[in-house]
Amino acid sequence: MKTPILAATAALLVAAAFAAAALAYVDCADAPALCAQEGVFSLPVLRFYVHGQLALEYARSFSLQQVLGDIEQVLALAADG
């Protein structure tokens, strides 16, 4: 299963680029009720929150470089606002 490897890679990239970001990983096989509660029915899903509000969401197919660029834009907008 490659999901834990992807999660670890994403965590390293995000931590290196955005040191203040907190990361969480949920394995839907271990926590199906939580995934259903959050509306996660296909994997992988990546969500990024700013000040407790969902700012970005990716499902199934996405590039980590695209995600990092989008996070950068969202954080710049959040800093301006």
Order of alpha helices (4+ residues) and beta strands (2+ residues): alpha-alpha-beta-beta-alpha
